[in-house]
Amino acid sequence: MSSEFINSIIEAGVVGAGGAGFPTAVKLAARADYIIVNAAECEPLIRVDQELLVHYTGDILDGLSRIVEETGAAKGVIAVKEKHQEVIACLQQQITHYEKIEICPLKDFYPAGDEQITVYEVLKRVVPKGGIPLNVGCIVCNVETILNVNQAVAGIPVTSTFVTVTGEVNQPVTLSLAIGMSYKKALELCGVETFESMVGIDGGPMMGKLITDFDLPITKTTKAIILLNQDALVIREKMKSLEQVLKQSRIACIQCQKCTDLCPRDLLGHHVKPHIVMRIANYGLSDFSGMKTALACSECGACELYACPNGLSPRRVNIMIKQEMAKAGIKIDRNEEQKPPSEMIEYRKIPVKRLIGRLGLKEYDRPAPLQKFEHQVESVRIPLKQHLGTAVKAVVQKGMSVSKGTVIGSIESGDLGAKVHASIAGIIKEVTPEMITIEAQGGIG
């Protein structure tokens, strides 16, 4: 592993382009048997990976090849759903030039993009409960992260992110947007004129977070903006308070165990038993070992938005218990015996088409082609924490002039984090511990 390679990633501020935003330089500073590109994109409606693999095929293959070389991996594997024939065709046209890269077709199920499920599907290796893919000799990165690594090697920092904008829009599209642009501005680019009675989701409908303030900025990890009516099933479920969740659970949980039967992590052998957690929450039973099963929950939402016949939310109960146990310093027991995957793992995968129907999103399941917009970005508000770890510290002051790509936030030595760069040229208008505001010179960035 060359220090030059890792330093280029650090300088570019590359983090996982989705999920928690783990700093990529830390992830790639290791030796591995395999590098897996997670292109499963199992969340309904998101199209970023598909579009990038078609339009930036060579850049992504170059980036993956460099990572394979630097980590000493035997192979790089692109895990993509077999239904995406256009994507696979584009890869096959160029992949012959890369000796150590191959394609692994995946079935169309949820959550194929859970990195531990992806590892199992590609290598039939089980990441231990509470562990990471490196524990079984592999590193998993998503498509845009690989692209950003390739650009980092060329000295190009992360100043934008690819986002699928869909839902209640005239024409779903995938765009490259300046980090720090507001959700509202991005939606207006797609013809949205009114936000009354509308709620957004940053990310996929299963695991994404609610957007109720459209003036908030997008970040390095924003992969989708889904605009829906506030009465949509997914929105109503996500807006339930914990008090409502617990009350409904006590009234309607029939202990059918479907939440456990379809739990992806339990099927993997991680002993996640949401039906037991629900029983404890409903009846106040002091089953400590049963409560600890919540710690291995991936929060994929399969239990609440697909499995439960009564529309309950074991996921929310698991999250509550995980938070309380974290406060008490209780962690996953890594010495617990790892069970083998269930014999039913191949038969209990959730079909994405059926999931889309269950979520009431069939009318929004449309292509979102990558398009270039020559849009004006008058100002951006760039968060200083867009990654797992600690917030970066501002290295600019109010009134300073910056160019696109200027470092505006840097990490302290030894801290887990990633540098932040100006996404437009302009003047620093405000600096707070959480955010830096840049206004474009002449009104255009």
HUKAHU-V770283 format. One record per residue. N is the residue number from 1. PSI is psi in whole degrees, 0 to 359 (999 if undefined). BURIAL is I if it has 24 or more other ideal C-beta (glycine too) atoms within 12 Angstrom, else O. Layout:
BEGIN
((N;PSI;BURIAL) (N;PSI;BURIAL))
END
This chain:
BEGIN
((1;118;O) (2;141;O) (3;330;O) (4;319;O) (5;310;I) (6;319;I) (7;324;O) (8;324;I) (9;320;I) (10;312;I) (11;327;I) (12;349;I) (13;37;I) (14;129;I) (15;169;I) (16;122;I) (17;65;I) (18;166;I) (19;223;I) (20;348;I) (21;51;I) (22;133;I) (23;121;I) (24;327;I) (25;323;I) (26;316;I) (27;320;I) (28;358;I) (29;50;O) (30;163;I) (31;145;O) (32;156;I) (33;321;I) (34;146;I) (35;121;I) (36;125;I) (37;114;I) (38;95;I) (39;24;I) (40;322;I) (41;59;I) (42;344;I) (43;131;I) (44;145;I) (45;342;I) (46;138;I) (47;8;I) (48;307;I) (49;317;I) (50;314;I) (51;319;I) (52;319;I) (53;333;I) (54;317;I) (55;340;I) (56;37;I) (57;307;I) (58;317;I) (59;320;I) (60;318;I) (61;322;I) (62;315;I) (63;316;I) (64;318;I) (65;319;I) (66;319;I) (67;318;I) (68;315;I) (69;314;I) (70;328;I) (71;356;I) (72;21;O) (73;151;I) (74;334;O) (75;150;I) (76;131;I) (77;126;I) (78;111;I) (79;106;I) (80;147;I) (81;136;I) (82;342;O) (83;341;O) (84;71;I) (85;325;O) (86;318;O) (87;311;I) (88;321;I) (89;318;O) (90;318;I) (91;316;I) (92;330;O) (93;329;O) (94;344;I) (95;341;I) (96;342;O) (97;357;O) (98;104;I) (99;325;O) (100;17;I) (101;136;I) (102;169;I) (103;138;I) (104;107;I) (105;137;I) (106;152;I) (107;161;I) (108;81;I) (109;163;I) (110;137;I) (111;83;I) (112;336;I) (113;356;I) (114;121;I) (115;330;I) (116;327;I) (117;319;I) (118;315;I) (119;317;I) (120;318;I) (121;324;I) (122;315;I) (123;350;I) (124;30;O) (125;140;I) (126;117;I) (127;129;I) (128;152;I) (129;127;I) (130;2;I) (131;188;I) (132;161;O) (133;330;I) (134;336;I) (135;339;O) (136;24;I) (137;20;I) (138;159;I) (139;134;I) (140;128;I) (141;152;I) (142;174;I) (143;310;I) (144;328;I) (145;317;I) (146;317;I) (147;317;I) (148;326;I) (149;317;I) (150;320;I) (151;324;I) (152;320;I) (153;330;I) (154;5;O) (155;17;O) (156;117;I) (157;167;I) (158;109;I) (159;354;I) (160;169;I) (161;147;I) (162;130;I) (163;132;I) (164;123;I) (165;117;I) (166;187;I) (167;231;I) (168;61;I) (169;157;I) (170;316;O) (171;109;O) (172;139;I) (173;164;I) (174;128;I) (175;154;I) (176;113;I) (177;144;I) (178;130;I) (179;133;I) (180;347;I) (181;149;I) (182;154;I) (183;321;I) (184;314;I) (185;318;I) (186;319;I) (187;325;I) (188;328;I) (189;335;I) (190;17;I) (191;7;O) (192;127;I) (193;332;O) (194;143;O) (195;9;I) (196;131;O) (197;15;O) (198;147;I) (199;145;I) (200;166;I) (201;126;I) (202;106;I) (203;200;I) (204;164;I) (205;338;I) (206;312;I) (207;357;I) (208;162;I) (209;149;I) (210;143;I) (211;109;I) (212;341;O) (213;103;O) (214;355;I) (215;352;O) (216;155;I) (217;153;I) (218;159;I) (219;184;I) (220;337;I) (221;0;I) (222;121;I) (223;343;I) (224;148;I) (225;111;I) (226;115;I) (227;124;I) (228;157;I) (229;146;O) (230;342;O) (231;359;O) (232;145;I) (233;312;I) (234;318;I) (235;315;I) (236;320;O) (237;318;I) (238;336;I) (239;358;O) (240;137;I) (241;161;O) (242;325;O) (243;317;O) (244;317;O) (245;313;I) (246;322;I) (247;314;O) (248;324;I) (249;315;I) (250;326;O) (251;320;O) (252;353;O) (253;122;I) (254;10;O) (255;44;I) (256;342;O) (257;10;O) (258;328;I) (259;320;I) (260;320;I) (261;325;I) (262;7;I) (263;117;I) (264;321;I) (265;326;I) (266;320;I) (267;333;I) (268;349;I) (269;16;I) (270;5;I) (271;60;I) (272;118;I) (273;76;I) (274;331;I) (275;328;I) (276;320;I) (277;319;I) (278;320;I) (279;317;I) (280;315;I) (281;324;I) (282;325;I) (283;2;O) (284;28;O) (285;140;O) (286;60;O) (287;90;O) (288;320;O) (289;325;O) (290;320;I) (291;325;I) (292;343;I) (293;338;I) (294;335;I) (295;334;I) (296;7;I) (297;133;I) (298;356;I) (299;34;I) (300;339;I) (301;2;I) (302;326;I) (303;319;I) (304;327;I) (305;0;I) (306;310;I) (307;315;I) (308;123;I) (309;345;O) (310;11;O) (311;32;I) (312;174;I) (313;77;I) (314;328;I) (315;313;I) (316;323;I) (317;318;I) (318;316;I) (319;317;I) (320;314;I) (321;320;I) (322;318;I) (323;317;O) (324;321;O) (325;326;I) (326;319;O) (327;326;O) (328;0;O) (329;19;O) (330;127;O) (331;170;O) (332;138;I) (333;101;O) (334;349;O) (335;355;O) (336;140;O) (337;130;O) (338;122;O) (339;153;O) (340;161;O) (341;149;I) (342;147;I) (343;343;O) (344;3;O) (345;326;I) (346;344;O) (347;354;O) (348;24;I) (349;141;I) (350;114;I) (351;131;O) (352;321;I) (353;318;O) (354;323;O) (355;316;I) (356;318;I) (357;318;O) (358;327;I) (359;352;I) (360;32;O) (361;13;I) (362;322;O) (363;343;O) (364;359;I) (365;76;I) (366;158;I) (367;151;O) (368;76;I) (369;149;O) (370;127;I) (371;152;I) (372;128;O) (373;129;I) (374;72;O) (375;155;O) (376;127;O) (377;102;I) (378;328;I) (379;156;I) (380;150;I) (381;106;I) (382;114;I) (383;146;I) (384;0;I) (385;99;I) (386;25;I) (387;167;I) (388;133;O) (389;210;I) (390;154;O) (391;145;I) (392;165;I) (393;136;I) (394;139;I) (395;17;O) (396;164;I) (397;160;O) (398;135;O) (399;346;O) (400;149;I) (401;133;O) (402;153;I) (403;162;O) (404;127;I) (405;353;I) (406;136;I) (407;123;I) (408;346;I) (409;134;I) (410;157;I) (411;149;I) (412;151;O) (413;128;O) (414;347;O) (415;150;O) (416;117;I) (417;191;I) (418;142;I) (419;153;I) (420;137;I) (421;155;I) (422;131;I) (423;350;I) (424;162;I) (425;140;I) (426;202;I) (427;135;I) (428;117;I) (429;333;I) (430;142;O) (431;122;I) (432;170;O) (433;343;O) (434;334;O) (435;148;I) (436;127;I) (437;130;I) (438;132;I) (439;131;I) (440;141;I) (441;128;O) (442;8;O) (443;359;O) (444;128;O) (445;999;I))
END
